[in-house]
Amino acid sequence: MRFRCLLKDRTLHYHPEKAAKIINACVILHNICITNRLPIINNDEINLEHIDFGMIPNQGLPDNELANRIDPELTAGRRFQRAIIQNYFT
């Protein structure tokens, strides 16, 4: 899945105008990927061991106030983004 935010069980919790912009951005990025012949990465090909999707408690984080403020999905997304950048653009 190229854009997890568009999955049916992941609702866009934004005003319709903002949701439309997100969808349009995904369409544009998808078309760029098609133009550049980038494959769609299946979840089987991604090393999911080090990514915390917020579904299972992360045992590695210290239990303090700062750790409670970190959004695990944002952290996982940034890790995934860095991996894509390193694999395809460096």
C-alpha positions in Angstrom: 0.0 0.0 0.0 1.5 3.2 -1.1 -0.6 5.6 1.0 -1.9 4.2 4.3 -3.9 7.3 5.0 -6.3 6.2 2.2 -7.1 2.8 3.6 -10.8 2.3 4.4 -10.2 1.7 8.1 -8.1 4.9 8.3 -10.5 7.7 8.2 -9.3 11.2 7.3 -10.3 13.2 10.3 -10.2 16.6 8.6 -12.7 19.1 7.1 -13.7 18.0 3.6 -11.5 20.7 2.0 -8.4 19.5 3.8 -9.3 15.8 3.1 -9.6 16.6 -0.6 -6.2 18.3 -0.6 -4.7 15.1 1.0 -6.3 12.9 -1.5 -5.2 15.1 -4.4 -1.7 15.1 -3.1 -1.7 11.3 -2.9 -3.0 11.1 -6.5 -0.3 13.4 -7.7 2.4 11.5 -5.9 1.0 8.2 -7.2 1.2 9.5 -10.8 4.8 10.7 -10.2 5.6 7.2 -9.0 4.0 5.6 -12.1 5.8 8.0 -14.4 9.1 7.1 -12.8 8.2 3.4 -12.7 8.6 3.0 -8.9 7.1 -0.2 -7.7 4.4 -0.3 -5.1 6.1 -1.7 -2.0 4.2 -4.5 -0.3 4.2 -4.8 3.4 6.0 -8.1 3.0 9.0 -6.3 1.5 9.3 -3.8 4.3 11.2 -4.7 7.5 8.4 -4.1 10.0 10.5 -5.1 13.1 11.8 -1.7 13.8 8.7 0.3 12.9 6.1 1.0 15.7 2.7 1.5 14.2 1.1 2.3 17.6 -0.8 -1.0 17.7 1.6 -2.8 20.1 3.1 -1.1 23.1 6.7 -0.1 22.4 8.9 -1.7 25.1 12.0 0.4 24.1 10.6 3.8 25.1 11.2 5.1 28.6 8.0 5.6 30.5 8.2 9.4 31.2 6.3 12.4 30.2 8.3 13.1 27.1 7.8 9.6 25.8 4.1 9.9 26.3 4.0 13.0 24.1 5.7 11.2 21.1 3.2 10.1 18.4 4.3 6.6 17.6 2.6 6.7 14.2 4.4 9.9 13.3 7.7 8.4 14.4 7.1 5.3 12.4 6.1 7.3 9.4 9.3 9.4 9.6 11.4 6.2 9.9 9.7 4.7 6.9 10.1 8.0 4.9 13.9 8.0 5.7 14.2 4.4 4.6 12.5 5.2 1.3 14.7 8.3 0.8 17.8 6.3 1.4 16.8 3.4 -0.8 15.6 5.3 -3.8 17.2 8.8 -3.7 20.7 8.5 -2.3 
